[in-house]
Amino acid sequence: MLRKAITAVSIASLVFGSSLSGIAAADNQVPAFDDLKDHWSKSEVEYLVQKGIVDGVIQNGQPVILPDQSITRAEYIKLLVSARQVKLAEPAQSSFKDVAASHWALKYIEAAKANGWSDGYEDGTFKPDNKVSRAEIAALMVRSYNLRMQEGNTVVFEDTADHWANHYVNVAASNKIVEGDTVNGKRYFYPENAATRAEGMAMLTRYLKTTETGVKDPMKETPAPAPSTAPAPGTSGTTGGGSSGSDSSSDSGTQRVTLDKEAIQNTLGGGNPVEGTDDLNNRIALVGLDLSSFGGSLSDISVKLEKPNTVFSQLSVPGLTGPVVEFSTNGKSFASGTLTFDVAKVSNKQNLAAAYYNETTKRFEFLPTAYNADQGTLSFTTTHNSKYVLIDKTSWEQTFRAHLSTVVDGTYKPYIDFAFIIDSSGSMNDTDPKNLRKTAVTSLVYGLKHDPESPLKTETVTVAKSVYEDGKGYHFEYPTVTNQVYSLSDRAAIIDFDSGVRTYATFSAHSQTVADAVYHIDSNGGTNIFAGVREAVKLFDTYGDNGQRKIALLLTDGQNNFATTQDDLNMLKEAFEKGITIITMGLSRDADLSLLKQIAEYTGGMYFQVQTADDLEAYFKSALENSYHEDKDQDGLDDFYEKTAGMMLENGMIIRTSTDPLTGKDTDGDGFTDLEEMGQPEDMVITADMMPEGSALVGKTVKVFKNFKSLPTDKNDVPKP
């Protein structure tokens, strides 16, 4: 992930052209810029002026470039967007909280984000008017032009080895876009230095000039023709249908192998697409493969896409999207390999990062990843055979956040935010004619826990209020109310769903306020289960307290009347990775048993089958009791970890076990308790290699199960003596 966002031009600063007829357009006349006469960047800047990319400004009656002034993130983004001839649209809204709709560079910034060049800061900002660094420009150039490492042009800088942009700087240097300085025989890049206008323009010019001297833009490159079946001396050659290519070297006995989608299907796929899905049906397909200095033949190359549960068994990988990619060259060497996947059908494609599973350390290590919005593809480059996955960066980080060592009075997150998602469809007139679901929820609301010794605080709650107006009848208004409540307390919110969805009370620790909201629930309309779930996720995002656990209780009596979409299923994964557990209840035999179980399982919750409305209060009470910190199965492990948050290993993987009082002490029945197999959780400091580049979680402390010995869910996996 590009760690930082990169990016108006004021009246007194450099002006970049906003549109081009092409890089090879008719030359524009170049004025004599007063401040370029003896400047090192004169030829590079004049090249961009000649092509209509840069205009300069008039200062004191003379045309100037201001080459030694810094350049902002917004300015450089516009320069790149113009040079790449990206189609611009007027965005409906900004993706970043510090880029107003009125900001002059909004459409350029949104274009860069849509193409996967830049995705802003961890805190949701873009900082468009901050100075752009040399490292950020190198990263932008590599990502916007999809550049690859050029063999024979390796440059080693003394000051970038441990820098987040090391890969991008090295690729840019191998393409002769950046040079750095030589001091006492060593090369330095100064990655964090603010780039000058001259430096930024010079990097772009160097690349654009290569496109005029026969080096193709990889974003627009057409596949090479199929090679001859007779290999060059000393090579194995490349064969197969479709568009593929090989650049052979008789001296080294290696070749370059390039396969497009058709060639991949005809060779690696044996006539079929090389594609696969995850357990939620997120489908990706291999559409490009580029191996440099490859010492084998096509028959040595294997790319298999397998479902995660067949590879990682009973372990859950947070944010994993699509299948596991197993890439092998059968032991044959290669310098680098770039794999490109069609991810157009994946909803969270812009937020994916590639990672490989290190079999030795048992950890995931993230790789620089390029997303091409125009083609709907994602690429990453590797230097070795391994298992690779695509991970949603936000989901991965949110899972670690859910395990942050937040301790209140010696107890891990003792209080809970409950969101009650209650079915109000017309069928409830038959299954719950006495409105006993309202009675059950009200009883729970008055039983929420709090610390009477904690200080009082003022809370603000948005509630529904039924209002009558002549000519309009009754309708809802949503005023806010304030209450004095204990600062350490459970809270509850009320969500009503039928064909649509309404929130009758946001989270409140004031029992009477929530109880009043419950009685707005009616019985009319269809059943849109995911509308209720989506509203709950939004409610937790907007009003939830990160110092409390997040639990939603969903009650419905029927089948979902609305088609379940891929976005709906992905939302369950999002809920789980935001630490939201969903407990589901089906009232009557007509309830959508399969879907309710799926929702509960995906989010770490439980499913309850309720036969009649008379049983509702008992089931609600049982669900509530299961939500608190206990050790019901007496295995020595907190049920919160076993069932709700999951037990996180050092590599981020999650394990869940049973808390059943009868069988949960030894979930897999192998003779070892869950505690003996897992150990107790301990603090661990998050290091940079555990996170996508630029994560704000580096340095934070999380609770992980460091002393994990064997899977407590696999009878054949037991602790070693």
C-alpha positions in Angstrom: 0.0 0.0 0.0 1.3 3.4 -0.8 1.8 4.8 2.6 0.9 8.4 1.9 -1.4 10.2 -0.4 0.4 12.3 -3.1 -1.0 15.4 -4.6 -4.0 23.7 -7.4 -2.5 25.8 -8.5 -2.6 29.3 -7.1 -2.4 32.4 -9.2 1.3 32.9 -8.3 2.4 29.3 -8.8 3.1 26.8 -11.5 0.2 25.9 -13.9 -0.1 22.4 -15.3 -2.0 21.7 -18.4 -5.4 20.1 -17.8 -5.7 18.2 -21.0 -3.5 16.8 -23.8 -4.1 15.6 -27.3 -1.3 13.1 -26.7 2.2 13.1 -25.5 3.4 13.2 -29.1 1.2 16.2 -29.8 2.4 19.1 -32.0 5.1 21.1 -30.2 4.2 24.3 -28.4 6.4 27.3 -28.5 8.7 27.4 -25.4 9.1 30.9 -23.9 12.4 31.9 -22.4 11.9 31.3 -18.7 14.0 33.7 -16.7 14.6 31.3 -13.9 15.7 28.3 -16.1 18.6 29.9 -17.9 21.3 28.1 -16.0 19.2 25.6 -14.1 20.0 21.9 -14.2 16.4 21.0 -15.1 16.1 23.4 -18.1 15.8 20.7 -20.8 13.4 18.5 -18.7 11.0 21.4 -17.8 11.1 22.7 -21.4 10.1 19.3 -22.6 6.9 19.4 -20.6 6.2 22.9 -21.7 6.6 21.9 -25.3 4.1 19.1 -24.8 1.6 21.3 -23.2 1.8 19.7 -19.8 3.3 22.7 -18.0 2.6 26.4 -18.7 4.5 28.4 -16.2 3.3 31.8 -14.9 4.1 35.4 -15.3 6.0 37.1 -12.4 7.1 40.7 -12.6 6.4 40.7 -16.3 8.6 37.6 -17.0 7.6 34.0 -17.6 8.9 31.8 -14.8 8.8 28.2 -13.6 9.9 28.6 -10.0 11.9 25.3 -10.2 13.3 25.3 -6.7 10.1 25.8 -4.9 8.4 22.8 -3.4 5.4 21.1 -5.0 2.3 20.0 -3.2 0.5 16.7 -3.3 -2.4 18.2 -5.2 -0.1 19.8 -7.8 1.8 16.6 -8.6 -1.4 14.6 -8.8 -2.7 17.0 -11.4 0.5 16.8 -13.3 0.3 13.0 -13.4 -3.4 12.9 -14.2 -2.9 15.3 -17.1 0.2 13.4 -18.4 -1.7 10.0 -18.2 -4.7 11.6 -20.0 -7.1 10.2 -17.5 -10.8 10.9 -18.2 -12.1 13.3 -15.5 -15.5 13.3 -13.9 -17.1 15.7 -11.5 -17.2 13.7 -8.3 -20.4 13.7 -6.3 -18.5 13.9 -3.1 -15.0 13.7 -1.7 -13.4 10.5 -0.5 -11.3 12.4 2.0 -12.4 14.4 4.9 -9.9 17.2 4.4 -10.6 17.7 0.6 -13.7 19.9 0.4 -16.1 19.7 -2.6 -14.9 23.1 -3.5 -11.2 22.2 -3.6 -9.7 23.0 -7.0 -8.0 19.5 -7.2 -10.9 17.3 -6.1 -11.5 15.8 -9.5 -7.8 15.0 -10.0 -7.4 13.5 -6.5 -10.5 11.3 -7.1 -9.2 10.2 -10.5 -5.9 9.2 -8.8 -7.8 7.3 -6.1 -10.0 5.5 -8.6 -7.0 4.3 -10.6 -5.3 3.0 -7.4 -2.4 5.4 -7.5 -3.0 6.9 -4.0 -5.4 6.1 -1.2 -4.7 8.8 1.4 -3.7 8.6 5.0 -4.8 6.1 7.7 -7.0 8.8 9.3 -9.1 9.4 6.2 -7.2 12.5 5.1 -5.3 13.4 2.0 -3.4 16.5 3.0 -3.6 17.9 -0.6 -1.7 21.1 0.2 1.2 19.4 2.0 4.6 19.2 0.3 5.2 16.0 -1.6 8.3 14.0 -0.8 10.8 12.5 -3.3 9.7 9.0 -2.1 6.1 9.7 -2.7 6.8 11.0 -6.3 8.8 7.8 -7.0 5.9 5.7 -5.7 3.3 7.6 -7.8 5.4 7.2 -10.9 5.7 3.5 -10.4 2.0 3.0 -9.6 0.6 5.3 -12.3 2.6 3.8 -15.1 2.7 0.3 -13.7 6.5 0.2 -14.0 8.5 -2.9 -13.4 12.1 -3.6 -12.3 14.4 -3.4 -15.3 17.1 -6.1 -15.3 20.7 -4.8 -15.4 19.8 -1.3 -14.1 19.8 -2.0 -10.3 20.7 0.9 -8.2 21.4 0.6 -4.4 20.7 3.6 -2.2 22.2 3.8 1.3 19.1 5.5 2.8 16.1 3.6 1.5 16.7 0.0 2.6 14.3 0.2 5.5 12.0 2.9 4.0 8.4 2.2 3.2 9.0 3.3 -0.4 12.2 1.2 -1.0 10.6 -1.0 -3.7 9.2 2.0 -5.6 12.4 3.9 -5.4 14.4 0.9 -6.7 11.9 0.3 -9.6 12.0 4.0 -10.5 15.8 4.0 -10.4 16.0 0.9 -12.6 13.8 2.7 -15.1 16.2 5.7 -14.9 13.5 8.0 -13.6 15.4 8.9 -10.4 19.1 9.1 -9.8 20.0 10.4 -6.3 23.4 11.8 -5.3 26.8 10.1 -4.9 28.6 11.0 -1.7 32.0 9.4 -0.9 31.3 6.7 -3.4 27.8 5.8 -2.0 24.4 6.6 -3.5 21.7 8.5 -1.5 18.1 9.2 -2.5 16.9 11.4 0.5 13.4 9.9 0.3 11.8 12.1 2.9 13.1 15.4 1.5 10.3 17.6 0.0 10.6 17.5 -3.8 11.1 20.6 -5.8 9.1 21.5 -8.8 12.1 20.8 -10.9 12.7 17.4 -9.4 9.0 16.4 -9.9 9.0 17.5 -13.5 12.3 15.9 -14.2 11.1 12.5 -13.0 8.1 12.6 -15.3 10.1 13.9 -18.3 12.6 11.1 -18.0 9.9 8.5 -18.2 8.0 10.2 -21.0 11.1 10.4 -23.1 11.5 6.6 -22.9 8.1 6.3 -24.6 9.4 8.2 -27.6 12.5 6.0 -28.0 10.8 2.6 -28.4 10.1 1.8 -24.7 6.4 1.0 -24.4 4.1 2.3 -21.8 3.2 -1.0 -20.0 -0.3 0.3 -19.4 -0.8 0.4 -23.2 1.6 -2.3 -24.3 0.2 -4.8 -26.8 1.2 -8.5 -26.2 4.2 -9.8 -28.1 3.6 -12.3 -31.0 3.8 -15.9 -30.1 7.4 -17.1 -30.3 8.7 -19.8 -32.6 8.5 -23.3 -31.3 12.2 -23.7 -32.1 14.0 -22.3 -29.0 17.0 -20.1 -29.2 20.3 -21.8 -28.5 20.8 -22.5 -24.8 17.1 -21.9 -23.9 14.0 -23.9 -23.4 11.8 -21.6 -25.4 8.1 -20.8 -24.9 5.2 -22.5 -26.6 1.5 -22.5 -26.5 -1.5 -20.7 -28.0 -2.6 -17.1 -27.4 -0.4 -14.1 -27.0 2.9 -14.9 -25.2 6.5 -13.9 -25.6 10.0 -14.8 -24.5 13.2 -12.8 -24.6 15.9 -15.4 -24.7 19.6 -15.1 -23.7 21.9 -17.8 -24.9 24.6 -16.6 -22.5 22.6 -17.2 -19.3 20.3 -20.0 -20.5 17.3 -18.0 -19.2 14.4 -16.3 -20.9 11.6 -13.8 -20.3 8.1 -15.4 -20.4 5.1 -13.2 -20.9 1.6 -14.6 -21.0 -1.7 -12.8 -21.5 -5.2 -14.1 -20.6 -5.7 -16.2 -23.7 -2.2 -17.7 -23.4 -2.7 -18.5 -19.7 -5.9 -20.3 -20.5 -4.4 -22.3 -23.3 -1.3 -23.3 -21.4 -1.4 -23.1 -17.6 -5.2 -23.6 -17.6 -5.3 -26.5 -20.1 -8.0 -24.8 -22.1 -9.8 -23.3 -19.0 -9.5 -20.0 -17.2 -7.2 -20.0 -14.2 -9.7 -18.7 -11.7 -11.1 -19.4 -8.3 -13.3 -18.1 -5.4 -13.2 -17.8 -1.7 -16.0 -19.1 0.6 -18.0 -16.0 -0.1 -17.8 -16.4 -3.9 -15.4 -13.5 -4.5 -14.0 -14.6 -7.9 -10.6 -13.6 -9.3 -8.8 -14.8 -12.5 -5.2 -14.8 -13.6 -4.9 -12.7 -16.7 -1.2 -11.8 -16.9 2.1 -13.4 -16.0 5.5 -12.0 -16.7 8.7 -13.9 -15.6 12.1 -12.4 -16.1 15.4 -14.5 -16.3 13.4 -17.7 -16.1 15.5 -20.8 -16.2 12.7 -23.3 -17.0 9.9 -23.9 -19.5 6.1 -23.4 -19.5 5.6 -27.0 -18.2 7.4 -25.9 -15.0 5.0 -23.1 -14.3 1.9 -23.7 -12.1 -0.6 -21.3 -10.7 -3.4 -22.8 -8.7 -6.3 -20.9 -7.1 -7.8 -22.8 -4.1 -10.5 -22.0 -1.6 -9.0 -20.7 1.7 -10.6 -23.4 3.8 -8.7 -26.1 1.9 -5.4 -24.3 2.5 -5.7 -22.8 6.0 -8.1 -25.5 7.4 -9.8 -24.2 10.5 -7.9 -20.9 10.7 -9.5 -17.7 9.6 -7.4 -15.1 7.8 -8.9 -11.6 8.4 -9.8 -9.7 5.3 -8.8 -12.5 2.9 -10.6 -11.9 -0.4 -10.7 -14.4 -3.2 -8.8 -17.8 -3.3 -5.3 -18.6 -2.2 -2.9 -18.4 -5.1 -0.2 -21.1 -5.1 2.5 -20.1 -7.5 5.3 -22.5 -8.5 8.1 -22.8 -11.1 8.9 -26.3 -10.1 12.2 -25.2 -8.5 13.4 -23.4 -11.7 14.9 -20.0 -11.0 13.6 -16.6 -12.0 14.6 -13.0 -11.2 11.1 -11.6 -10.7 7.6 -12.6 -11.6 4.6 -10.3 -11.9 1.1 -11.8 -11.6 -1.9 -9.9 -12.8 -5.5 -10.8 -11.7 -8.9 -9.7 -12.9 -10.6 -8.5 -9.8 -13.4 -6.5 -11.5 -16.1 -8.6 -9.8 -14.7 -8.1 -6.3 -16.5 -5.2 -4.4 -13.5 -4.2 -2.3 -10.9 -4.4 -5.1 -9.5 -0.9 -4.5 -8.6 -1.8 -0.9 -6.7 -5.0 -1.6 -3.1 -5.7 -0.9 -1.1 -8.8 -1.9 0.7 -10.8 0.8 2.6 -14.1 0.8 2.5 -16.7 3.5 6.0 -17.3 4.8 6.0 -21.0 5.6 9.1 -20.7 7.8 7.8 -17.9 10.1 4.1 -18.8 9.6 3.4 -15.1 8.9 1.9 -13.0 6.1 4.3 -10.5 4.5 2.8 -7.7 2.5 3.9 -6.9 -1.1 3.6 -3.6 -3.1 0.4 -4.0 -5.0 -0.9 -2.0 -8.1 -4.6 -1.7 -8.9 -5.6 -0.6 -12.4 -9.1 0.9 -12.3 -9.5 1.1 -16.1 -8.8 -2.6 -16.6 -10.1 -3.8 -13.3 -6.9 -5.7 -12.6 -4.5 -6.0 -9.6 -0.8 -6.9 -10.0 2.0 -7.8 -7.6 5.6 -8.8 -8.2 7.5 -11.6 -6.4 10.9 -13.3 -6.4 10.0 -16.7 -5.1 7.4 -19.5 -5.1 4.9 -19.3 -2.4 1.2 -19.1 -1.4 -0.2 -15.6 -2.0 -3.4 -14.0 -0.9 -5.3 -10.8 -1.4 -6.2 -9.1 1.9 -8.5 -6.2 2.5 -6.2 -3.8 4.2 -8.9 -2.1 6.3 -10.3 -5.5 7.5 -6.9 -6.8 8.4 -6.2 -3.7 10.6 -9.7 -3.7 12.1 -9.1 -7.2 13.3 -6.0 -6.2 15.1 -7.9 -3.2 16.5 -10.5 -5.5 18.0 -7.6 -7.2 19.9 -5.9 -4.1 21.2 -5.1 -4.4 24.9 -7.8 -2.1 26.2 -8.1 -2.8 29.9 -10.7 -1.1 32.1 -10.3 -1.7 35.8 -8.5 -5.0 35.1 -11.2 -6.4 32.8 -11.0 -6.5 29.0 -13.8 -4.5 27.6 -16.4 -5.3 30.3 -19.2 -3.2 28.9 -21.2 -3.8 25.7 -22.9 -1.8 23.0 -26.0 -3.8 22.0 -27.9 -3.1 18.8 -31.3 -4.8 18.7 -32.4 -5.5 15.1 -36.1 -6.4 15.3 -38.3 -7.7 12.5 -41.5 -5.6 12.1 -42.8 -7.3 8.9 -46.5 -8.0 8.5 -46.1 -11.7 9.3 -45.3 -10.7 12.9 -49.1 -10.2 13.3 -49.4 -14.0 13.2 -46.1 -15.2 14.9 -46.1 -12.5 17.6 -49.7 -11.3 18.0 -49.1 -10.1 21.6 -45.9 -8.2 20.7 -43.9 -10.3 23.1 -40.7 -9.4 21.3 -41.2 -5.8 22.6 -41.6 -7.1 26.1 -38.5 -9.3 25.8 -36.3 -6.4 24.5 -37.6 -4.0 27.1 -36.8 -6.5 29.9 -33.2 -6.8 28.6 -32.9 -3.0 28.4 -33.7 -2.6 32.0 -31.2 -5.3 32.9 -28.1 -3.8 31.2 -25.1 -3.7 33.4 -23.4 -0.6 34.8 -20.9 0.5 37.4 -22.8 2.5 40.1 -19.4 3.8 41.4 -18.5 5.3 38.0 -19.0 9.1 37.6 -22.1 10.4 35.8 -21.8 11.9 32.3 -24.2 13.5 29.8 -25.1 11.5 26.8 -26.9 12.7 23.7 -29.2 10.3 21.9 -31.2 10.5 18.7 -34.7 9.1 19.1 -37.8 8.6 17.1 -40.9 10.7 18.0 -44.3 10.1 16.5 -45.9 13.4 15.5 -49.4 14.1 14.1 -50.0 16.9 11.6 -53.3 17.8 10.0 -53.4 16.6 6.4 -50.4 14.4 6.9 -51.4 12.2 9.8 -48.7 10.5 11.9 -45.1 10.5 10.9 -41.7 10.3 12.7 -39.4 13.1 13.6 -35.9 12.4 15.1 -35.0 14.9 17.8 -32.0 14.5 20.2 -32.4 14.1 24.0 -29.8 14.3 26.7 -29.6 12.1 29.8 -27.4 11.7 32.9 -25.9 8.2 32.8 -23.1 6.2 34.5 -19.9 6.6 32.5 -19.2 2.8 32.7 -22.3 1.1 31.4 -23.8 -1.1 28.7 -25.7 0.8 26.0 -28.5 -0.3 23.6 -29.9 0.9 20.3 -33.2 -0.1 18.6 -33.4 -0.8 14.8 -36.7 -1.7 13.2 -36.7 -3.4 9.8 -39.3 -4.7 7.3 -39.1 -3.8 3.6 -37.1 -0.8 4.8 -35.2 0.1 8.0 -35.4 2.8 10.7 -33.3 3.5 13.8 -35.7 4.4 16.7 -32.8 5.1 19.2 -29.1 5.4 18.8 -26.9 3.9 21.6 -28.0 4.9 25.0 -27.3 3.9 28.6 -30.6 5.3 29.7 -33.1 2.4 30.0 -36.3 4.5 29.8 -35.1 6.2 26.6 -34.4 2.9 24.9 -37.6 1.3 26.2 -39.7 4.1 24.8 -38.2 3.5 21.4 -39.0 -0.2 21.5 -42.8 0.5 21.4 -42.5 2.2 18.0 -41.9 -1.3 16.5 -45.0 -2.3 14.4 -46.0 -5.3 12.2 -46.2 -4.2 8.5 -44.3 -4.8 5.3 -41.8 -7.3 3.9 -38.6 -8.8 5.3 -35.3 -7.2 4.3 -32.9 -8.8 6.7 -29.7 -7.2 5.3 -31.2 -3.8 5.5 -31.3 -4.2 9.2 -27.8 -5.6 9.4 -26.4 -2.8 7.2 -28.1 -0.2 9.5 -26.5 -1.8 12.5 -23.0 -1.7 11.0 -23.5 1.9 10.2 -24.8 2.6 13.7 -21.7 1.1 15.3 -19.5 3.1 12.9 -21.2 6.3 13.7 -22.2 6.0 17.4 -20.3 3.0 18.7 -17.8 3.2 21.5 -14.5 1.5 20.7 -13.9 1.0 24.4 -16.9 -1.4 24.5 -17.7 -4.7 22.8 -20.1 -4.6 19.9 -23.0 -7.1 19.8 -26.1 -7.1 17.6 -29.1 -9.3 18.3 -31.2 -10.0 15.2 -34.7 -11.4 15.4 -36.8 -12.4 12.4 -39.7 -14.7 11.7 -39.5 -15.3 8.0 -37.6 -15.6 4.8 -35.5 -12.8 3.4 -37.8 -11.2 0.7 -34.8 -9.5 -1.0 -32.1 -11.3 -3.0 -28.9 -11.8 -1.1 -26.1 -10.0 -3.0 -22.3 -10.4 -2.9 -22.1 -7.0 -1.2 -24.4 -8.4 1.6 -22.1 -11.3 2.2 -19.0 -9.0 2.2 -20.7 -6.8 4.7 -20.8 -9.8 7.1 -17.0 -10.1 6.8 -16.8 -6.3 7.3 -18.9 -6.6 10.5 -16.8 -9.4 11.9 -13.6 -7.6 11.2 -14.9 -4.4 12.9 -15.4 -6.5 16.0 -19.2 -6.7 15.6 -20.7 -10.0 16.7 -24.2 -10.8 15.4 -26.5 -13.2 17.4 -29.5 -14.4 15.3 -32.9 -15.7 16.3 -35.4 -17.3 14.1 -39.0 -17.1 15.4 -41.1 -20.0 14.0 -40.1 -22.8 11.6 -40.6 -20.5 8.6 -37.5 -18.4 9.6 -34.6 -18.4 7.1 -32.6 -21.0 9.1 -29.7 -21.3 6.6 -29.2 -17.5 6.3 -29.5 -16.8 10.0 -26.9 -19.5 10.8 -24.6 -18.1 8.1 -24.9 -14.5 9.5 -24.1 -15.8 13.0 -21.2 -18.0 11.9 -19.5 -15.4 9.8 -19.6 -12.9 12.6 -18.7 -15.1 15.5 -22.2 -15.1 17.0 -24.7 -17.8 17.9 -28.0 -18.9 16.3 -31.1 -19.6 18.4 -34.3 -21.3 17.0 -37.3 -20.0 18.9 -40.4 -22.0 18.5 -43.0 -19.5 19.8 -43.2 -15.9 20.9 -43.8 -17.1 24.5 -40.2 -18.3 24.6 -38.6 -15.0 23.3 -37.8 -13.5 26.7 -35.9 -16.6 27.9 -33.9 -16.8 24.6 -33.1 -13.1 24.7 -31.9 -13.5 28.3 -29.7 -16.5 27.4 -28.2 -14.6 24.5 -27.4 -11.7 26.8 -25.8 -13.9 29.4 -23.6 -15.5 26.7 -22.2 -12.0 25.8 -20.5 -11.3 29.0 -17.0 -12.4 30.3 -17.4 -15.8 31.6 -15.8 -19.3 31.4 -18.9 -21.4 31.1 -17.1 -24.4 29.8 -14.5 -24.1 32.6 -11.5 -24.6 30.3 -9.6 -21.7 31.8 -10.2 -19.4 28.7 -12.4 -16.3 28.7 -15.4 -17.1 26.5 -15.0 -13.6 25.0 -11.9 -14.8 23.2 -13.2 -18.3 22.4 -16.4 -17.3 20.8 -16.7 -13.5 20.3 -13.4 -11.9 19.3 -11.7 -15.1 18.4 -8.2 -16.1 19.6 -5.7 -14.3 17.5 -2.3 -15.8 16.8 0.9 -13.8 16.2 0.3 -14.0 12.5 -3.2 -12.4 12.6 -5.0 -15.7 12.1 -8.1 -16.3 14.2 -9.3 -19.5 16.0 -12.7 -20.0 17.6 -13.7 -22.8 19.9 -16.8 -24.0 21.7 -18.0 -22.6 25.0 -20.7 -25.2 25.5 -20.7 -26.1 29.3 -20.9 -29.8 28.4 -18.4 -30.2 25.6 -16.5 -26.9 25.3 -13.7 -27.6 27.8 -12.2 -29.9 25.1 -13.7 -28.7 21.8 -12.1 -31.4 19.6 -12.3 -34.2 22.2 -8.6 -35.1 21.9 -8.0 -35.3 25.6 -6.4 -31.9 25.9 -8.4 -28.9 27.1 -8.6 -25.8 24.9 -6.4 -24.0 27.4 -3.7 -26.7 27.2 -3.7 -26.3 23.4 -4.0 -22.5 23.2 -2.3 -21.1 26.3 -3.4 -17.8 27.8 -3.3 -14.5 25.7 -0.3 -12.3 26.1 0.6 -8.8 25.0 2.4 -8.3 21.7 3.7 -5.1 20.1 2.7 -4.8 16.4 5.7 -4.4 14.1 5.8 -2.9 10.6 6.1 -6.3 8.8 2.7 -7.3 10.2 0.8 -4.5 8.6 0.3 -3.0 5.1 2.7 0.0 4.6 1.9 3.1 6.5 -0.4 1.5 9.1 -1.0 3.6 12.2 -1.2 0.4 14.3 2.6 -0.2 14.2 3.8 0.1 17.8 0.4 -0.7 19.4 -0.1 -3.6 21.8 -2.5 -6.4 21.1 -3.6 -9.6 22.9 -2.4 -12.7 21.1 -2.1 -16.4 21.9 1.7 -16.7 21.7 1.8 -20.0 23.4 -0.4 -21.8 20.8 0.6 -25.5 20.7 -2.0 -27.2 18.6 -5.4 -26.7 17.0 -8.1 -27.1 19.7 -10.6 -27.8 16.8 -8.6 -30.7 15.2 -8.7 -34.0 17.1 -5.6 -35.2 15.2 -3.5 -32.1 16.2 -2.3 -32.5 19.8 0.4 -30.7 21.8 3.9 -32.1 21.3 5.6 -33.4 24.4 
